[in-house]
């Protein structure tokens, strides 16, 4: 079923929102941390793919956190990071600091606007 409008749109307003030109209002600086003597960089959560974030969140908190790290690090860095054992308390602290950096609170979806 199509969601087309029956009324004609004016030529000067062909759409209501142009996602192509929309820019984030927040500073999307990556989150940088050190682990095992190496510098790692996570893309800001607001830049991550919403569809993957939503699908992971449907699988529970642990899957959402893993997907967020995987997307934030990128495939090569994720593989390297995942190959090193990380104690749970450190991974939790990393995730909490990452959330704070991105202006989010525990329990918020990475696909939300943080407000």
N, C-alpha and C positions, 0 to 999 in steps of 0.2 A: 504494500500500500504506500503510495507516494504522499508526501506532506507538502504538496504545492498549493500555493494560494491562488484563489480564483481571481482576485483583484489584480489589476495591472500595477506594477511597481513604477514609480517615477524614474526617469533616466538618470537623475542625479543621486539616486539612492538604490543601487542595484542589490544591496544586501544590508543586513542589520549589524553584522560584525565581521570584520575582515581578520581572520586568524593569521593570515600571511604577514600582516604588519604589526600584530600584537607583540609587545615586548614586556618582559617582567618588570614589575615595579621594585622588586627587591634586588640587592646586590647578589649575583649568582657566583660568587667566588668559590672555587673548589675548597674542600676541607682537606688539609694536609696533616698527616700523622707519621710517626716513626714506629717501625716494628722490626726487630731483628737487625738493627743497624741500617735499615733501608728507609728511604722516604717514599711514602705512598700518597696518592692523591685521589680523593673521591669527588666526582662531579656533584654539584649542588643537587639536592633532591628534587627541586623544582624543574630541573632540566631532564630528569629521567623519564622514560617512556611511561605514560599514564596507563596504557593498556596492560603492560607487563606488571606494573605496580598493583593495579586492581586485581588482576588474575592471581597474583601471589598472595594478596591480602585475603582472598577468598579461601585460601588453603591454611590460614592461621598465622599467628604472630611470628613464629620461627621461620616459616617459609617467606613471609614478607620481609623479614630482616635479611635473610640470605639473598633474596632477589635484589634487595636494595644495594647490598654490598657488591653483588655480581655486576649489576648495571652501573653502579657508581665507579667501580674500579675499571670496568671494561674487561673483555675476555682474557687478554694476555696477563694483565696484572691480577685478575681474579684467580686464574690458574696458579700463579706463583704464590699469592697470598694463601690460597686454600691448601697448598702443599706444605705449609708450616703449621704445626700444632699451636693453637691459641687457647689458653685457659679461658673458661667461661666468664670469669669475673673481668678479664681484660676485654673480651669481645663485647660484653655488656657495657663496660665503661666507654669503649670506642663508639658504640651505637648511640649511647646517651649524649656524648660530646658532639657527634655528628648531627643528631637531632637538634641540639641547642644551636649549633652553627647555622643550621638551615632555618632557624626560627620556629621550630616545631616542638611539640610536647609529646611524651610517650602516649601511645594510643591514637594519635592522629595518623591518617593515611598520608602517604607520600604524595598522593594525587590531590590532596586537599590544598586549599590556598593558605593554610596556616593561621587562619583567623577564627 
